[in-house]
Amino acid sequence: MTDLDLCYLPATDAIKRFKDKTLSPVELLDALIRRAEEVEPVINAFTYRHFDEAMDKAKKAEAKYASGKRTRALEGLPIGIKDESFIKGKPTSSGSLIMKDFVADRTSVGNERIMRAGGIIHARTATPEFSAAFCTQSRLWGATRNPWNPEFTPGGSSGGTAASLAAGTSTIASGSDIAGSIRNPAGCCGLVGYKPPYGRNSDDPPFNLDFYCHTGPLARNVSDAIALQNVMSGPHPQDIASLRPKLRLPTDYPPIKDWKIAFSMDLGFFEVDPDVQKNTLNALNVFRDLGATVEEVDIGWDHRVLDAGMAYLKHIFGAYMGTYLEDHADKMTNYVRRWAEEAQKSTAAEFLHSLEVANEMYATVGPLLEKYQVLVCPTNALPAVHADFDHSQDTLMINGKNVNPVLGWPMTTPFNSLSRCPVLTVPTGRASNGVPTSIQIVGRTYTDKDVFQAGMAYESAAPAWFAGKGLRPHIQND
């Protein structure tokens, strides 16, 4: 097996090979570090690197496997962690000049669980400032680029996570999703991304009480996403919103023959790029070949959906950024300053209206999901925007029409409004510019297993990703 093969080795396969002693955690980490040194000058997926400390932990994991001692779920796996959550004693920047010297005095619950499961945090992955954009670029770290085509963004806000996985510099990695920040970059990079239903994965205050907000896994296949999700999920004594009991997802699922699947190409109002449409239709045919019935549905949504989503985000997410405005406006990116300024205009009535719209949205989707097992739609209406896109000052067009530059190209935010619905993103193909496209598989409230059953079935029949030459990004470091 070549170094490059090791860099794209699925996490579940790596664990098996650690156990049968045909691979050591040291060999895997060493390959990933060499890969990072090769591609990071182009991709810029990492902020802080902890390679030396990670190698010490890899050696301990190697010794543990060699001794035959009991090992943990993620023992020895190098895992990229989004640079917004905390690790005690380590810097966390949130992509912001304001936070560039911040060192955490505690560890976030998700990271704590990953580390307790034996995961090795070798690097922090880049994010736009305060995770406030779908394009991962900041004044502190510059632009992160899509491994499939570096002219474009890997998405955001978990863009560094997605870029690292697609470039082969992490085995699995974490993200967070407040408007699509797991699913959007997963879609841009040919990955699997999971937004669990609200409360499934514990989170840090105050955003544990923001029902738009979710932490979850990104991976190169469905099995790896399950492995990380099973570690991240569960209640926590300091998170009142976390669900009991812990849900452990199976790793094997029955076929989806005779399932009924609903699909919407535009969710009623999005402009959708022709390449996205074509690849979505091809993906629907995969479900049909698996024996499912696929039917187009009208869910009756319109642009009020995005208006309500933006109102909600301004009121809570924007208010959080607004706490820095008076003292640090000069250090903010344009897009964060815009969020903070707009948040000052937000009213309680607008926030209340966003909740009313969410209920109206579910009044159509809820009954549909009683008739169909899942709903399928594109993840992103456009494969990706350019790597330096700034939604606070740039315009965006799809099909020759101007769209909302913030929420108009990810088709993800409506399912943060409907946050109790689990959503799994899986890749569908590549656009003419080389950037991947994908679909979202949306389940009934709290039916995590349904979306993974559909995703696993789809992945078993769809073309493989990252499996060998021609199926991986070609990253050229000039």
KOLROMAR-926266 format. One record per residue (C-alpha): residue in three letters; x, y, z. Coordinates in steps of 0.1 Angstrom, whole numbers, plus 5000, padded with zeros to 4 digits. Layout:
+-----+------+-------+------+
!  aa ! east ! north !   up !
+-----+------+-------+------+
! ALA !    X !     Y !    Z !
...
+-----+------+-------+------+
# end
This chain:
+-----+------+-------+------+
!  aa ! east ! north !   up !
+-----+------+-------+------+
! MET ! 5000 !  5000 ! 5000 !
! THR ! 5014 !  5034 ! 4990 !
! ASP ! 5016 !  5064 ! 5012 !
! LEU ! 4987 !  5080 ! 4992 !
! ASP ! 4966 !  5048 ! 4997 !
! LEU ! 4972 !  5051 ! 5034 !
! CYS ! 4961 !  5088 ! 5034 !
! TYR ! 4927 !  5078 ! 5019 !
! LEU ! 4923 !  5046 ! 5039 !
! PRO ! 4889 !  5045 ! 5055 !
! ALA ! 4889 !  5049 ! 5093 !
! THR ! 4871 !  5017 ! 5098 !
! ASP ! 4896 !  4998 ! 5077 !
! ALA ! 4925 !  5015 ! 5095 !
! ILE ! 4911 !  5002 ! 5129 !
! LYS ! 4909 !  4967 ! 5115 !
! ARG ! 4944 !  4968 ! 5102 !
! PHE ! 4957 !  4982 ! 5135 !
! LYS ! 4941 !  4952 ! 5152 !
! ASP ! 4955 !  4926 ! 5129 !
! LYS ! 4989 !  4944 ! 5130 !
! THR ! 4992 !  4949 ! 5093 !
! LEU ! 4994 !  4987 ! 5099 !
! SER ! 5004 !  5008 ! 5129 !
! PRO ! 4991 !  5042 ! 5140 !
! VAL ! 5026 !  5056 ! 5136 !
! GLU ! 5027 !  5046 ! 5099 !
! LEU ! 4993 !  5061 ! 5092 !
! LEU ! 5001 !  5094 ! 5109 !
! ASP ! 5035 !  5096 ! 5093 !
! ALA ! 5019 !  5093 ! 5058 !
! LEU ! 4993 !  5120 ! 5067 !
! ILE ! 5020 !  5144 ! 5079 !
! ARG ! 5040 !  5139 ! 5047 !
! ARG ! 5008 !  5144 ! 5027 !
! ALA ! 5000 !  5176 ! 5046 !
! GLU ! 5035 !  5190 ! 5040 !
! GLU ! 5030 !  5183 ! 5003 !
! VAL ! 4995 !  5198 ! 4998 !
! GLU ! 4990 !  5224 ! 5026 !
! PRO ! 5008 !  5251 ! 5006 !
! VAL ! 4979 !  5248 ! 4981 !
! ILE ! 4949 !  5238 ! 5002 !
! ASN ! 4955 !  5256 ! 5035 !
! ALA ! 4931 !  5234 ! 5055 !
! PHE ! 4950 !  5235 ! 5088 !
! THR ! 4954 !  5263 ! 5113 !
! TYR ! 4973 !  5248 ! 5143 !
! ARG ! 4994 !  5216 ! 5139 !
! HIS ! 5001 !  5193 ! 5168 !
! PHE ! 5022 !  5168 ! 5148 !
! ASP ! 5048 !  5161 ! 5175 !
! GLU ! 5023 !  5155 ! 5203 !
! ALA ! 5002 !  5134 ! 5179 !
! MET ! 5032 !  5112 ! 5170 !
! ASP ! 5038 !  5106 ! 5207 !
! LYS ! 5002 !  5094 ! 5211 !
! ALA ! 5004 !  5073 ! 5179 !
! LYS ! 5034 !  5055 ! 5194 !
! LYS ! 5014 !  5048 ! 5226 !
! ALA ! 4985 !  5035 ! 5205 !
! GLU ! 5009 !  5014 ! 5185 !
! ALA ! 5022 !  4998 ! 5217 !
! LYS ! 4987 !  4992 ! 5229 !
! TYR ! 4977 !  4973 ! 5197 !
! ALA ! 5010 !  4954 ! 5198 !
! SER ! 5003 !  4943 ! 5234 !
! GLY ! 4969 !  4930 ! 5227 !
! LYS ! 4953 !  4952 ! 5253 !
! ARG ! 4918 !  4964 ! 5249 !
! THR ! 4916 !  4993 ! 5225 !
! ARG ! 4890 !  5021 ! 5222 !
! ALA ! 4867 !  5030 ! 5193 !
! LEU ! 4890 !  5055 ! 5176 !
! GLU ! 4923 !  5043 ! 5191 !
! GLY ! 4952 !  5057 ! 5170 !
! LEU ! 4931 !  5075 ! 5143 !
! PRO ! 4943 !  5110 ! 5133 !
! ILE ! 4913 !  5133 ! 5135 !
! GLY ! 4911 !  5169 ! 5123 !
! ILE ! 4891 !  5191 ! 5147 !
! LYS ! 4875 !  5223 ! 5136 !
! ASP ! 4892 !  5254 ! 5150 !
! GLU ! 4862 !  5267 ! 5169 !
! SER ! 4858 !  5241 ! 5197 !
! PHE ! 4881 !  5240 ! 5227 !
! ILE ! 4910 !  5217 ! 5238 !
! LYS ! 4923 !  5226 ! 5272 !
! GLY ! 4958 !  5243 ! 5270 !
! LYS ! 4956 !  5246 ! 5232 !
! PRO ! 4949 !  5276 ! 5210 !
! THR ! 4915 !  5281 ! 5194 !
! SER ! 4912 !  5310 ! 5170 !
! SER ! 4877 !  5306 ! 5155 !
! GLY ! 4893 !  5321 ! 5124 !
! SER ! 4894 !  5355 ! 5141 !
! LEU ! 4921 !  5381 ! 5147 !
! ILE ! 4903 !  5388 ! 5179 !
! MET ! 4910 !  5352 ! 5191 !
! LYS ! 4945 !  5347 ! 5177 !
! ASP ! 4961 !  5346 ! 5212 !
! PHE ! 4933 !  5327 ! 5229 !
! VAL ! 4942 !  5295 ! 5248 !
! ALA ! 4913 !  5273 ! 5260 !
! ASP ! 4910 !  5265 ! 5297 !
! ARG ! 4886 !  5236 ! 5291 !
! THR ! 4878 !  5210 ! 5265 !
! SER ! 4846 !  5210 ! 5245 !
! VAL ! 4824 !  5179 ! 5252 !
! GLY ! 4827 !  5166 ! 5216 !
! ASN ! 4865 !  5168 ! 5216 !
! GLU ! 4866 !  5153 ! 5251 !
! ARG ! 4846 !  5123 ! 5237 !
! ILE ! 4869 !  5119 ! 5207 !
! MET ! 4900 !  5120 ! 5228 !
! ARG ! 4886 !  5096 ! 5254 !
! ALA ! 4878 !  5072 ! 5225 !
! GLY ! 4915 !  5072 ! 5215 !
! GLY ! 4913 !  5097 ! 5186 !
! ILE ! 4945 !  5116 ! 5180 !
! ILE ! 4941 !  5153 ! 5173 !
! HIS ! 4969 !  5161 ! 5149 !
! ALA ! 4956 !  5194 ! 5136 !
! ARG ! 4929 !  5220 ! 5138 !
! THR ! 4910 !  5227 ! 5106 !
! ALA ! 4903 !  5261 ! 5092 !
! THR ! 4870 !  5280 ! 5095 !
! PRO ! 4858 !  5314 ! 5084 !
! GLU ! 4857 !  5339 ! 5112 !
! PHE ! 4833 !  5327 ! 5139 !
! SER ! 4820 !  5301 ! 5114 !
! ALA ! 4800 !  5329 ! 5098 !
! ALA ! 4803 !  5321 ! 5061 !
! PHE ! 4799 !  5293 ! 5036 !
! CYS ! 4833 !  5302 ! 5022 !
! THR ! 4864 !  5294 ! 5044 !
! GLN ! 4885 !  5325 ! 5042 !
! SER ! 4896 !  5349 ! 5070 !
! ARG ! 4920 !  5377 ! 5076 !
! LEU ! 4939 !  5355 ! 5101 !
! TRP ! 4944 !  5324 ! 5080 !
! GLY ! 4937 !  5334 ! 5044 !
! ALA ! 4916 !  5313 ! 5020 !
! THR ! 4912 !  5275 ! 5022 !
! ARG ! 4909 !  5259 ! 4988 !
! ASN ! 4890 !  5230 ! 4974 !
! PRO ! 4912 !  5200 ! 4966 !
! TRP ! 4892 !  5192 ! 4935 !
! ASN ! 4897 !  5227 ! 4921 !
! PRO ! 4917 !  5252 ! 4941 !
! GLU ! 4900 !  5281 ! 4924 !
! PHE ! 4869 !  5273 ! 4944 !
! THR ! 4860 !  5271 ! 4981 !
! PRO ! 4857 !  5238 ! 5000 !
! GLY ! 4826 !  5254 ! 5015 !
! GLY ! 4820 !  5265 ! 5051 !
! SER ! 4820 !  5268 ! 5078 !
! SER ! 4836 !  5234 ! 5083 !
! GLY ! 4856 !  5240 ! 5052 !
! GLY ! 4891 !  5231 ! 5065 !
! THR ! 4876 !  5199 ! 5078 !
! ALA ! 4862 !  5190 ! 5044 !
! ALA ! 4894 !  5201 ! 5025 !
! SER ! 4916 !  5180 ! 5048 !
! LEU ! 4895 !  5149 ! 5042 !
! ALA ! 4893 !  5154 ! 5005 !
! ALA ! 4931 !  5161 ! 5003 !
! GLY ! 4940 !  5131 ! 5024 !
! THR ! 4954 !  5148 ! 5054 !
! SER ! 4929 !  5135 ! 5081 !
! THR ! 4913 !  5102 ! 5084 !
! ILE ! 4880 !  5115 ! 5098 !
! ALA ! 4871 !  5149 ! 5112 !
! SER ! 4846 !  5170 ! 5131 !
! GLY ! 4824 !  5199 ! 5121 !
! SER ! 4795 !  5220 ! 5133 !
! ASP ! 4763 !  5230 ! 5115 !
! ILE ! 4743 !  5261 ! 5123 !
! ALA ! 4730 !  5268 ! 5088 !
! GLY ! 4746 !  5239 ! 5068 !
! SER ! 4782 !  5242 ! 5079 !
! ILE ! 4787 !  5204 ! 5079 !
! ARG ! 4766 !  5196 ! 5048 !
! ASN ! 4777 !  5224 ! 5026 !
! PRO ! 4814 !  5216 ! 5027 !
! ALA ! 4808 !  5179 ! 5026 !
! GLY ! 4788 !  5186 ! 4994 !
! CYS ! 4816 !  5208 ! 4979 !
! CYS ! 4843 !  5181 ! 4986 !
! GLY ! 4826 !  5148 ! 4977 !
! LEU ! 4822 !  5137 ! 5013 !
! VAL ! 4797 !  5123 ! 5037 !
! GLY ! 4784 !  5148 ! 5063 !
! TYR ! 4759 !  5143 ! 5090 !
! LYS ! 4737 !  5169 ! 5108 !
! PRO ! 4721 !  5149 ! 5137 !
! PRO ! 4688 !  5160 ! 5151 !
! TYR ! 4689 !  5187 ! 5177 !
! GLY ! 4701 !  5173 ! 5211 !
! ARG ! 4716 !  5141 ! 5197 !
! ASN ! 4751 !  5154 ! 5202 !
! SER ! 4759 !  5174 ! 5232 !
! ASP ! 4774 !  5209 ! 5227 !
! ASP ! 4789 !  5238 ! 5247 !
! PRO ! 4769 !  5267 ! 5261 !
! PRO ! 4753 !  5289 ! 5250 !
! PHE ! 4748 !  5273 ! 5216 !
! ASN ! 4736 !  5240 ! 5230 !
! LEU ! 4703 !  5259 ! 5235 !
! ASP ! 4703 !  5271 ! 5199 !
! PHE ! 4682 !  5246 ! 5181 !
! TYR ! 4697 !  5255 ! 5148 !
! CYS ! 4731 !  5244 ! 5161 !
! HIS ! 4745 !  5208 ! 5157 !
! THR ! 4780 !  5192 ! 5159 !
! GLY ! 4787 !  5161 ! 5139 !
! PRO ! 4811 !  5141 ! 5117 !
! LEU ! 4825 !  5145 ! 5082 !
! ALA ! 4840 !  5114 ! 5065 !
! ARG ! 4849 !  5099 ! 5032 !
! ASN ! 4822 !  5072 ! 5035 !
! VAL ! 4791 !  5064 ! 5054 !
! SER ! 4807 !  5038 ! 5077 !
! ASP ! 4833 !  5062 ! 5089 !
! ALA ! 4806 !  5088 ! 5096 !
! ILE ! 4788 !  5063 ! 5117 !
! ALA ! 4819 !  5055 ! 5137 !
! LEU ! 4825 !  5091 ! 5146 !
! GLN ! 4789 !  5099 ! 5152 !
! ASN ! 4786 !  5069 ! 5177 !
! VAL ! 4814 !  5085 ! 5197 !
! MET ! 4801 !  5121 ! 5196 !
! SER ! 4765 !  5113 ! 5205 !
! GLY ! 4749 !  5111 ! 5238 !
! PRO ! 4737 !  5131 ! 5268 !
! HIS ! 4760 !  5152 ! 5290 !
! PRO ! 4754 !  5163 ! 5326 !
! GLN ! 4761 !  5200 ! 5316 !
! ASP ! 4739 !  5201 ! 5285 !
! ILE ! 4702 !  5202 ! 5294 !
! ALA ! 4692 !  5199 ! 5257 !
! SER ! 4710 !  5166 ! 5252 !
! LEU ! 4689 !  5135 ! 5246 !
! ARG ! 4687 !  5104 ! 5267 !
! PRO ! 4694 !  5076 ! 5261 !
! LYS ! 4725 !  5076 ! 5238 !
! LEU ! 4716 !  5063 ! 5204 !
! ARG ! 4742 !  5039 ! 5189 !
! LEU ! 4738 !  5036 ! 5152 !
! PRO ! 4742 !  5001 ! 5136 !
! THR ! 4769 !  4995 ! 5111 !
! ASP ! 4749 !  4972 ! 5089 !
! TYR ! 4714 !  4979 ! 5074 !
! PRO ! 4688 !  4960 ! 5054 !
! PRO ! 4681 !  4969 ! 5017 !
! ILE ! 4657 !  4998 ! 5009 !
! LYS ! 4637 !  4978 ! 4984 !
! ASP ! 4601 !  4989 ! 4984 !
! TRP ! 4609 !  5022 ! 5002 !
! LYS ! 4591 !  5053 ! 4990 !
! ILE ! 4614 !  5083 ! 4986 !
! ALA ! 4602 !  5119 ! 4980 !
! PHE ! 4624 !  5143 ! 4961 !
! SER ! 4624 !  5180 ! 4954 !
! MET ! 4649 !  5196 ! 4931 !
! ASP ! 4645 !  5232 ! 4943 !
! LEU ! 4626 !  5230 ! 4976 !
! GLY ! 4600 !  5252 ! 4959 !
! PHE ! 4622 !  5283 ! 4952 !
! PHE ! 4660 !  5277 ! 4948 !
! GLU ! 4677 !  5284 ! 4915 !
! VAL ! 4696 !  5251 ! 4909 !
! ASP ! 4727 !  5248 ! 4886 !
! PRO ! 4723 !  5225 ! 4856 !
! ASP ! 4752 !  5202 ! 4867 !
! VAL ! 4736 !  5199 ! 4902 !
! GLN ! 4703 !  5190 ! 4886 !
! LYS ! 4718 !  5164 ! 4863 !
! ASN ! 4738 !  5147 ! 4891 !
! THR ! 4708 !  5147 ! 4914 !
! LEU ! 4686 !  5130 ! 4888 !
! ASN ! 4714 !  5103 ! 4883 !
! ALA ! 4714 !  5098 ! 4921 !
! LEU ! 4677 !  5093 ! 4921 !
! ASN ! 4681 !  5066 ! 4895 !
! VAL ! 4705 !  5048 ! 4919 !
! PHE ! 4677 !  5047 ! 4945 !
! ARG ! 4653 !  5033 ! 4918 !
! ASP ! 4678 !  5006 ! 4908 !
! LEU ! 4678 !  4996 ! 4945 !
! GLY ! 4641 !  4989 ! 4943 !
! ALA ! 4628 !  5022 ! 4958 !
! THR ! 4600 !  5042 ! 4944 !
! VAL ! 4610 !  5078 ! 4939 !
! GLU ! 4584 !  5105 ! 4935 !
! GLU ! 4587 !  5143 ! 4930 !
! VAL ! 4568 !  5163 ! 4956 !
! ASP ! 4557 !  5199 ! 4960 !
! ILE ! 4565 !  5210 ! 4995 !
! GLY ! 4550 !  5245 ! 4991 !
! TRP ! 4579 !  5265 ! 5004 !
! ASP ! 4590 !  5300 ! 4991 !
! HIS ! 4616 !  5326 ! 4998 !
! ARG ! 4600 !  5333 ! 5033 !
! VAL ! 4619 !  5302 ! 5043 !
! LEU ! 4653 !  5318 ! 5039 !
! ASP ! 4641 !  5352 ! 5052 !
! ALA ! 4630 !  5334 ! 5084 !
! GLY ! 4662 !  5315 ! 5086 !
! MET ! 4682 !  5347 ! 5083 !
! ALA ! 4660 !  5364 ! 5109 !
! TYR ! 4667 !  5336 ! 5134 !
! LEU ! 4704 !  5336 ! 5127 !
! LYS ! 4707 !  5374 ! 5131 !
! HIS ! 4689 !  5373 ! 5164 !
! ILE ! 4711 !  5347 ! 5181 !
! PHE ! 4742 !  5340 ! 5160 !
! GLY ! 4746 !  5376 ! 5149 !
! ALA ! 4741 !  5388 ! 5185 !
! TYR ! 4770 !  5366 ! 5196 !
! MET ! 4793 !  5383 ! 5171 !
! GLY ! 4779 !  5417 ! 5181 !
! THR ! 4794 !  5413 ! 5215 !
! TYR ! 4828 !  5420 ! 5199 !
! LEU ! 4817 !  5449 ! 5177 !
! GLU ! 4824 !  5479 ! 5200 !
! ASP ! 4859 !  5469 ! 5210 !
! HIS ! 4871 !  5449 ! 5180 !
! ALA ! 4853 !  5462 ! 5148 !
! ASP ! 4887 !  5469 ! 5132 !
! LYS ! 4898 !  5433 ! 5135 !
! MET ! 4867 !  5418 ! 5120 !
! THR ! 4863 !  5405 ! 5085 !
! ASN ! 4837 !  5424 ! 5064 !
! TYR ! 4812 !  5395 ! 5066 !
! VAL ! 4814 !  5392 ! 5104 !
! ARG ! 4811 !  5429 ! 5109 !
! ARG ! 4780 !  5428 ! 5086 !
! TRP ! 4765 !  5400 ! 5108 !
! ALA ! 4771 !  5420 ! 5139 !
! GLU ! 4757 !  5453 ! 5126 !
! GLU ! 4726 !  5436 ! 5112 !
! ALA ! 4720 !  5418 ! 5145 !
! GLN ! 4716 !  5452 ! 5162 !
! LYS ! 4685 !  5458 ! 5141 !
! SER ! 4670 !  5424 ! 5149 !
! THR ! 4637 !  5425 ! 5169 !
! ALA ! 4619 !  5400 ! 5191 !
! ALA ! 4590 !  5401 ! 5166 !
! GLU ! 4612 !  5390 ! 5138 !
! PHE ! 4626 !  5361 ! 5159 !
! LEU ! 4591 !  5350 ! 5168 !
! HIS ! 4581 !  5351 ! 5131 !
! SER ! 4610 !  5328 ! 5123 !
! LEU ! 4595 !  5302 ! 5147 !
! GLU ! 4561 !  5306 ! 5131 !
! VAL ! 4576 !  5300 ! 5096 !
! ALA ! 4594 !  5269 ! 5109 !
! ASN ! 4561 !  5255 ! 5120 !
! GLU ! 4545 !  5263 ! 5087 !
! MET ! 4574 !  5246 ! 5069 !
! TYR ! 4569 !  5214 ! 5089 !
! ALA ! 4531 !  5215 ! 5083 !
! THR ! 4539 !  5204 ! 5048 !
! VAL ! 4570 !  5183 ! 5053 !
! GLY ! 4558 !  5165 ! 5084 !
! PRO ! 4528 !  5148 ! 5066 !
! LEU ! 4550 !  5140 ! 5036 !
! LEU ! 4575 !  5122 ! 5058 !
! GLU ! 4547 !  5100 ! 5071 !
! LYS ! 4541 !  5089 ! 5036 !
! TYR ! 4577 !  5086 ! 5025 !
! GLN ! 4607 !  5072 ! 5044 !
! VAL ! 4630 !  5101 ! 5034 !
! LEU ! 4631 !  5133 ! 5014 !
! VAL ! 4659 !  5138 ! 4989 !
! CYS ! 4671 !  5172 ! 4976 !
! PRO ! 4704 !  5187 ! 4965 !
! THR ! 4728 !  5199 ! 4992 !
! ASN ! 4740 !  5229 ! 4973 !
! ALA ! 4723 !  5247 ! 4944 !
! LEU ! 4757 !  5256 ! 4930 !
! PRO ! 4788 !  5233 ! 4932 !
! ALA ! 4808 !  5260 ! 4949 !
! VAL ! 4817 !  5297 ! 4949 !
! HIS ! 4852 !  5310 ! 4944 !
! ALA ! 4877 !  5306 ! 4972 !
! ASP ! 4878 !  5343 ! 4981 !
! PHE ! 4841 !  5349 ! 4979 !
! ASP ! 4828 !  5374 ! 5005 !
! HIS ! 4790 !  5374 ! 5008 !
! SER ! 4790 !  5408 ! 5025 !
! GLN ! 4802 !  5426 ! 4993 !
! ASP ! 4800 !  5401 ! 4964 !
! THR ! 4770 !  5393 ! 4943 !
! LEU ! 4760 !  5357 ! 4933 !
! MET ! 4742 !  5345 ! 4902 !
! ILE ! 4728 !  5310 ! 4894 !
! ASN ! 4712 !  5304 ! 4860 !
! GLY ! 4717 !  5341 ! 4852 !
! LYS ! 4696 !  5352 ! 4882 !
! ASN ! 4708 !  5371 ! 4913 !
! VAL ! 4704 !  5350 ! 4945 !
! ASN ! 4709 !  5357 ! 4982 !
! PRO ! 4748 !  5356 ! 4985 !
! VAL ! 4746 !  5342 ! 5021 !
! LEU ! 4719 !  5315 ! 5020 !
! GLY ! 4710 !  5313 ! 4983 !
! TRP ! 4734 !  5286 ! 4972 !
! PRO ! 4735 !  5261 ! 5001 !
! MET ! 4701 !  5244 ! 5003 !
! THR ! 4708 !  5234 ! 5039 !
! THR ! 4694 !  5261 ! 5062 !
! PRO ! 4658 !  5251 ! 5059 !
! PHE ! 4667 !  5219 ! 5077 !
! ASN ! 4683 !  5238 ! 5105 !
! SER ! 4649 !  5255 ! 5109 !
! LEU ! 4635 !  5219 ! 5109 !
! SER ! 4663 !  5209 ! 5133 !
! ARG ! 4648 !  5177 ! 5147 !
! CYS ! 4651 !  5161 ! 5113 !
! PRO ! 4683 !  5141 ! 5107 !
! VAL ! 4701 !  5150 ! 5075 !
! LEU ! 4729 !  5130 ! 5057 !
! THR ! 4748 !  5144 ! 5028 !
! VAL ! 4763 !  5120 ! 5002 !
! PRO ! 4781 !  5128 ! 4969 !
! THR ! 4765 !  5125 ! 4935 !
! GLY ! 4791 !  5134 ! 4910 !
! ARG ! 4812 !  5162 ! 4898 !
! ALA ! 4803 !  5194 ! 4879 !
! SER ! 4820 !  5206 ! 4848 !
! ASN ! 4845 !  5226 ! 4869 !
! GLY ! 4856 !  5195 ! 4888 !
! VAL ! 4839 !  5204 ! 4920 !
! PRO ! 4817 !  5177 ! 4935 !
! THR ! 4779 !  5178 ! 4939 !
! SER ! 4757 !  5160 ! 4964 !
! ILE ! 4723 !  5153 ! 4978 !
! GLN ! 4708 !  5156 ! 5013 !
! ILE ! 4688 !  5127 ! 5027 !
! VAL ! 4663 !  5141 ! 5051 !
! GLY ! 4645 !  5118 ! 5076 !
! ARG ! 4615 !  5120 ! 5099 !
! THR ! 4622 !  5137 ! 5133 !
! TYR ! 4648 !  5117 ! 5153 !
! THR ! 4649 !  5088 ! 5128 !
! ASP ! 4687 !  5088 ! 5125 !
! LYS ! 4688 !  5052 ! 5113 !
! ASP ! 4666 !  5059 ! 5083 !
! VAL ! 4689 !  5084 ! 5067 !
! PHE ! 4719 !  5061 ! 5073 !
! GLN ! 4701 !  5031 ! 5059 !
! ALA ! 4693 !  5051 ! 5028 !
! GLY ! 4728 !  5065 ! 5026 !
! MET ! 4745 !  5031 ! 5031 !
! ALA ! 4723 !  5016 ! 5003 !
! TYR ! 4730 !  5045 ! 4980 !
! GLU ! 4768 !  5043 ! 4986 !
! SER ! 4768 !  5006 ! 4979 !
! ALA ! 4754 !  5011 ! 4944 !
! ALA ! 4770 !  5045 ! 4935 !
! PRO ! 4804 !  5050 ! 4920 !
! ALA ! 4832 !  5049 ! 4946 !
! TRP ! 4850 !  5080 ! 4958 !
! PHE ! 4886 !  5083 ! 4968 !
! ALA ! 4892 !  5046 ! 4961 !
! GLY ! 4921 !  5049 ! 4937 !
! LYS ! 4937 !  5068 ! 4909 !
! GLY ! 4913 !  5091 ! 4891 !
! LEU ! 4889 !  5090 ! 4920 !
! ARG ! 4909 !  5114 ! 4942 !
! PRO ! 4918 !  5151 ! 4937 !
! HIS ! 4950 !  5158 ! 4919 !
! ILE ! 4967 !  5185 ! 4939 !
! GLN ! 4996 !  5201 ! 4922 !
! ASN ! 5021 !  5221 ! 4944 !
! ASP ! 5040 !  5244 ! 4920 !
+-----+------+-------+------+
# end
